[in-house]
């Protein structure tokens, strides 16, 4: 029975060390997976923000063109009104 007790006192601390090492490595793997998922989410967010920004820029260019056209028309109307006075 002393041999069994001796082996038990050797095996249990070693098993504890192995279990702790396994749990820590598993936690590191899970953290890496979570970080990768987070990075992908940020990448998708950046891509959608870039698409929205380009759409806003094109809308702004169209508005500027319309505003320029309106300025030309208002100037023509002002010219006509000044001629009538």
TACORBEL-V214597 format. One line per field, one symbol per residue. ss: DSSP state (@ for helix, = for strand, . for the rest). burial: I if it has 16 or more other ideal C-beta (glycine too) atoms within 10 Angstrom, else O. A space follows every 10 residues. Layout:
ss: ???
burial: ???
//
This chain:
ss: .@@@@@@@@@ @@@@@@@@@@ @@@@@@@@@@ @@@@@@@@@@ @@@@@@@@@@ @@@@@@@@@@ @@@@@@@@@@ @@@@@@@@@@ @@@@.
burial: OOOOOOOOOO OOOOOOOOOO OOOOOOOOOO OOOOOOOOOO OOOOOOOOOO OOOOOOOOOO OOOOOOOOOO OOOOOOOOOO OOOOO
//
